[in-house]
Amino acid sequence: MRSFFGSILLILVLAALGATIYYHWSTNSHLEFELRNPDEPEKTTQVINMEKPSRRARRQKPLLPLPPLRKKFRLPPRGYRKPRNCKGATFHTMKPVIGYTLGDQSGIGPEVISAALASGELPEGAEYRLIGKRVQVRLGRPNAESAKHAFDHLEQAAHALREGTVDAVVTAPVCKETLHEAGFRWPGQTEFFAERLDTGNYAMCLTGKRLTVGLATIHTSLQSVPSLLNTEELVRIGTLLKNFCLRKGILRPRIALAALNPHAGEHGAFGDEDGTIIAPAVERLGAIHPDAEFDGPSVPDCVYRDAVEGNYDAVLAPYHDQGLIPLKLVDFHTAVNVTLGLPRPRLSPDHGTAFNLAGAGKANPSSTIHAFQLAVRMAQTR
């Protein structure tokens, strides 16, 4: 009976203690109390703090652990350069592969290629891959053996472009005379690569630091030029030239179509090709390409100077020498030959084999360096 009442008393004490603790917690007061053990009176203190958190503290959300740091975006390789405001171009960050040939190895081709690769001026974010092989030939004089190897290496380069094992090709100079004797049936490398890559819409362009020139006719006699010019052809090549300027990063290209005749024909006094062929082409190009400005027919003895001074971004010349003479006057060491319209770029330095300099260590590699630089840039923007 005594143990029963003792149990009841203990329950009541514990209930009273719990009520006291709840009261102090709900009123945000500080509670301290002692528990005494009758059998061990020396153990007299055990303090419990039941302070209730403030309302502001209850509103604060617990701090969450910081998320792990995200992996940083991998920057493009050194040498990578995005075209300025390049409208319509797709930019690729993968490392481009630039193939190159040695041209006619009796000339300066191997020398300027080696000097360019060792110059330290080529973009580091690209791979440079030899197409063909180095052969031992007699230097300084054109010969059938070096022409045969040059032809074979051009075939390998065209195959690499077609299959996509390279992103662009830089071809060293060749000798057209011995190349034709070796069975090369095209007027030049431009026409060869266009056929091998199944490209009907192509053109030749020469571009340097100060002047860019597109050609309406290429390797043909001066006598045949007037009969080869027509409005449709000028519109086609003008479009290719505009697209090339966009690819170089020019936002709104300004392109002049140079006249064929002196003083742009003087309203028919020196020929009517400028008024009947070139002027309609300028009008049509302006209508179908609002993202560019076309001007002409421009007086040929002034328009190239205007372009060099920055008034035009490119000039479309009616024939080969009209465009290349001013180009080589102002950009001989930086000019690059580009075949427009190909699915993958083909470029070359804008000079010949220079057999008289072969092996002398005097050949200037500047044009070849610029060809490699432009090849990388074009390979990265498609």
PyMOL commands that set and color helices and strands:
alter all, ss='L'
color gray80, all
select helices_A, chain A and resi 2-26+55-59+109-117+144-163+176-181+189-196+222-228+231-247+262-266+273-288+300-308+320-331+355-357+366-380
alter helices_A, ss='H'
color red, helices_A
select strands_A, chain A and resi 97-100+127-130+168-170+203-207+212-215+254-258+293-298+314-317+336-340+346-349
alter strands_A, ss='S'
color yellow, strands_A
deselect
rebuild
show_as cartoon
